[in-house]
Amino acid sequence: MTEPTAAVFFDLDGTLVHDGAGDAVRRTAEILAQRHGLSEADLRSANAAAWRECWSLHGEGWMRGEMEDHALPREIWRRTLQRLSRNDPAILDEAVLLHVEAERGTFTLYEESIEVLDTLRADGVPLGLITNGPGAFQRAKLDDVGITERFDVVIASGDIGVTKPDVEIFRRALDGLGVRSAQALHVGDDFDADVVGAARAGMQALWINRDGATAPGHVRHHEGRSLRAVLTVMTQGSSPHPR
């Protein structure tokens, strides 16, 4: 028998907050093209290729806190400009600054995020955040969108050197709120990181499946098209999908 849910944990990017990285790249490419006689289309294409290369090489290390916050975008833009035979350090510095500033301006909450968080808090439900990324970077994002104070504990992979779906990051979060795994619900948009990871840790999982995709794995979980599904699970105790 499932225990009553005593705490709710959330993922951040793609769950509570829109990921603004793509918009930041477009804005950076637009400005660099205007200032330096480059092709915006070529910049965006080169950046996409550089991002794929860098993420495969450095993504996990960046999320585990093994790199400085802006080291990954710097390496991506270095490779981007290198592909276009523009190896000017000043342009690279400019690109990184433009990207970081633009990205901070593009992170926005989903329209129901505040409603759901505030409803849970009004009901006295402890809230936690479990996010993959450098600690300072992710906390700055929380500050930028104004939801830092809504969480009783924030666990970022960069702070502890462990990323979702590793069970340890979920255990750290559970310890932070002093609840057992069977009493906790984790909410996220990434099936492998959030659903599989939470299930392995013994938690209930709610997959935010905004596009109505088919679940890529056979793991018991709740499912919803928006964050309001959290409130349905909490009030009605709907049965998880037997997958």
Wavefront OBJ file of the C-alpha trace (Angstrom):
o trace
v 0.000 0.000 0.000
v 1.370 3.409 -0.979
v 2.083 5.769 1.900
v 0.490 9.241 1.893
v 2.709 11.731 0.076
v 4.462 13.920 2.656
v 6.812 15.895 0.379
v 7.144 16.840 -3.278
v 10.406 17.304 -5.176
v 10.725 19.035 -8.529
v 13.162 19.070 -11.398
v 13.968 22.590 -12.664
v 14.772 22.862 -16.391
v 11.899 21.839 -18.633
v 9.686 21.212 -15.610
v 9.295 24.506 -13.738
v 11.331 26.698 -16.074
v 11.578 26.927 -19.853
v 15.108 26.210 -21.072
v 16.337 29.428 -22.675
v 19.615 28.160 -24.114
v 18.330 28.018 -27.688
v 17.017 31.581 -27.537
v 20.337 32.741 -26.097
v 22.238 31.180 -29.008
v 19.965 32.860 -31.536
v 20.343 36.250 -29.889
v 24.120 35.900 -29.571
v 24.489 34.820 -33.196
v 22.355 37.741 -34.341
v 24.496 40.317 -32.525
v 27.826 38.759 -33.502
v 26.741 38.648 -37.136
v 25.822 42.335 -37.090
v 29.008 43.437 -35.356
v 31.574 41.291 -37.108
v 30.299 40.659 -40.616
v 29.505 37.016 -39.979
v 26.586 34.951 -41.226
v 23.961 34.422 -38.529
v 22.924 31.130 -40.134
v 26.530 29.915 -40.231
v 27.027 30.887 -36.589
v 23.943 28.986 -35.478
v 24.868 25.923 -37.526
v 28.436 25.922 -36.225
v 27.195 26.400 -32.676
v 24.829 23.427 -32.949
v 27.682 21.201 -34.102
v 29.994 22.536 -31.402
v 27.313 21.989 -28.751
v 26.937 18.329 -29.734
v 30.687 17.803 -29.578
v 31.145 19.582 -26.260
v 28.176 18.000 -24.553
v 29.376 14.503 -25.391
v 32.834 15.365 -24.053
v 32.085 17.651 -21.122
v 28.356 17.622 -20.329
v 28.493 15.167 -17.450
v 31.529 16.841 -15.928
v 29.875 20.254 -16.160
v 26.758 18.964 -14.396
v 28.891 17.326 -11.696
v 30.566 20.646 -10.931
v 33.931 19.718 -12.427
v 34.027 22.849 -14.600
v 33.494 26.518 -13.853
v 29.940 27.699 -14.532
v 30.680 29.367 -17.866
v 33.451 27.030 -19.021
v 31.104 24.927 -21.126
v 29.522 27.795 -23.110
v 33.016 29.244 -23.565
v 34.288 26.017 -25.087
v 31.198 25.759 -27.293
v 31.644 29.294 -28.622
v 35.395 28.755 -29.052
v 34.685 25.777 -31.294
v 31.899 27.688 -33.045
v 34.183 30.553 -34.007
v 37.016 28.178 -34.858
v 34.752 26.470 -37.397
v 34.299 29.876 -39.046
v 38.045 30.641 -38.917
v 37.522 33.445 -36.409
v 39.950 32.728 -33.571
v 39.981 36.227 -32.075
v 39.995 35.970 -28.231
v 38.141 39.290 -27.978
v 35.254 37.999 -30.101
v 35.168 34.835 -27.995
v 34.935 36.876 -24.778
v 32.177 38.933 -26.350
v 30.269 35.838 -27.453
v 30.379 34.279 -23.983
v 29.249 37.507 -22.312
v 26.397 37.943 -24.801
v 25.321 34.322 -24.374
v 25.331 34.393 -20.567
v 23.415 37.669 -20.420
v 20.907 36.546 -23.039
v 20.371 33.183 -21.375
v 19.586 34.758 -18.016
v 16.929 36.853 -19.713
v 15.265 33.903 -21.446
v 14.581 31.636 -18.473
v 10.864 31.926 -17.739
v 8.445 29.952 -15.625
v 5.727 27.804 -17.134
v 2.437 29.576 -16.626
v 1.223 27.132 -13.953
v 4.477 26.861 -11.968
v 3.699 29.495 -9.326
v 0.121 28.286 -8.932
v 1.210 24.714 -8.248
v 4.077 25.608 -5.905
v 1.964 28.046 -3.903
v -0.959 25.632 -3.638
v 1.307 22.940 -2.237
v 2.936 25.351 0.200
v -0.466 26.614 1.351
v -1.349 22.999 2.103
v 1.797 22.689 4.217
v 3.612 20.316 1.852
v 7.437 20.540 2.119
v 9.025 21.192 -1.271
v 12.444 20.273 -2.626
v 14.316 20.823 -5.865
v 16.605 18.218 -7.471
v 18.417 19.584 -10.498
v 21.306 18.635 -12.766
v 23.763 21.495 -13.248
v 26.359 23.636 -11.482
v 25.063 24.737 -8.091
v 25.682 28.482 -8.455
v 24.274 28.505 -11.996
v 21.067 26.705 -11.023
v 20.524 28.792 -7.881
v 20.978 31.980 -9.890
v 18.275 30.700 -12.213
v 15.927 30.203 -9.244
v 16.649 33.766 -8.131
v 16.095 35.138 -11.631
v 12.603 33.639 -11.868
v 11.764 34.418 -8.234
v 11.072 30.998 -6.736
v 14.074 30.373 -4.475
v 12.157 30.899 -1.245
v 9.492 28.382 -2.180
v 11.836 25.436 -1.602
v 12.858 23.932 1.708
v 15.865 22.182 0.166
v 17.735 22.581 -3.123
v 20.074 19.842 -4.325
v 22.130 20.554 -7.447
v 24.302 17.865 -8.986
v 27.220 20.267 -9.191
v 27.239 20.601 -5.399
v 27.628 16.881 -4.724
v 29.298 15.491 -7.849
v 26.393 13.154 -8.659
v 23.776 13.592 -11.384
v 20.283 12.232 -11.868
v 19.374 9.417 -12.358
v 21.924 8.281 -9.734
v 20.030 7.246 -6.602
v 22.438 9.210 -4.370
v 21.169 12.623 -5.459
v 17.612 11.619 -4.562
v 18.763 10.246 -1.203
v 20.497 13.539 -0.411
v 17.273 15.395 -1.147
v 15.179 13.032 0.966
v 17.603 13.441 3.865
v 17.359 17.203 3.463
v 13.633 17.087 4.167
v 13.798 14.149 6.574
v 11.266 12.018 4.697
v 11.319 8.411 3.582
v 11.382 7.651 -0.115
v 7.944 6.016 0.006
v 6.514 9.304 1.308
v 7.902 11.403 -1.530
v 6.837 12.324 -5.046
v 9.371 13.540 -7.617
v 8.172 15.571 -10.605
v 10.155 16.020 -13.807
v 10.096 16.117 -17.598
v 13.061 13.842 -18.327
v 11.924 10.223 -18.238
v 15.333 8.676 -17.611
v 16.686 11.258 -15.174
v 13.494 11.980 -13.253
v 11.172 8.992 -13.544
v 13.696 6.164 -13.666
v 15.949 7.845 -11.101
v 13.146 8.508 -8.635
v 11.723 5.006 -9.017
v 15.130 3.478 -8.320
v 15.284 5.558 -5.154
v 11.906 4.182 -4.043
v 9.979 7.401 -4.682
v 6.795 7.951 -6.622
v 7.419 9.681 -9.935
v 5.311 12.046 -12.009
v 6.363 12.484 -15.624
v 5.498 15.897 -17.073
v 4.852 14.810 -20.635
v 3.758 18.041 -22.324
v 4.007 16.616 -25.837
v 2.059 13.442 -25.148
v 4.983 11.198 -26.068
v 5.043 7.458 -25.475
v 6.914 6.516 -22.330
v 10.354 5.200 -23.334
v 10.582 2.733 -20.465
v 8.597 0.312 -18.325
v 8.576 2.071 -14.959
v 5.541 2.695 -12.779
v 4.795 6.409 -12.818
v 2.134 9.072 -12.813
v 1.837 11.163 -15.937
v 0.429 14.568 -16.877
v 0.558 17.193 -19.604
v 1.178 20.057 -17.151
v 2.331 20.664 -13.586
v -1.286 20.773 -12.458
v -1.131 16.978 -12.575
v 0.808 17.266 -9.287
v -2.289 18.637 -7.581
v -4.417 15.838 -9.016
v -2.019 13.197 -7.709
v -1.912 14.858 -4.295
v -5.671 15.268 -3.908
v -7.003 12.210 -5.710
v -4.141 9.757 -5.345
v -4.534 8.615 -8.962
v -2.902 5.289 -9.762
v 0.448 5.358 -11.535
v 0.835 3.850 -14.979
v 1.946 0.227 -14.603
v 4.860 0.638 -17.008
l 1 2 3 4 5 6 7 8 9 10 11 12 13 14 15 16 17 18 19 20 21 22 23 24 25 26 27 28 29 30 31 32 33 34 35 36 37 38 39 40 41 42 43 44 45 46 47 48 49 50 51 52 53 54 55 56 57 58 59 60 61 62 63 64 65 66 67 68 69 70 71 72 73 74 75 76 77 78 79 80 81 82 83 84 85 86 87 88 89 90 91 92 93 94 95 96 97 98 99 100 101 102 103 104 105 106 107 108 109 110 111 112 113 114 115 116 117 118 119 120 121 122 123 124 125 126 127 128 129 130 131 132 133 134 135 136 137 138 139 140 141 142 143 144 145 146 147 148 149 150 151 152 153 154 155 156 157 158 159 160 161 162 163 164 165 166 167 168 169 170 171 172 173 174 175 176 177 178 179 180 181 182 183 184 185 186 187 188 189 190 191 192 193 194 195 196 197 198 199 200 201 202 203 204 205 206 207 208 209 210 211 212 213 214 215 216 217 218 219 220 221 222 223 224 225 226 227 228 229 230 231 232 233 234 235 236 237 238 239 240 241 242 243
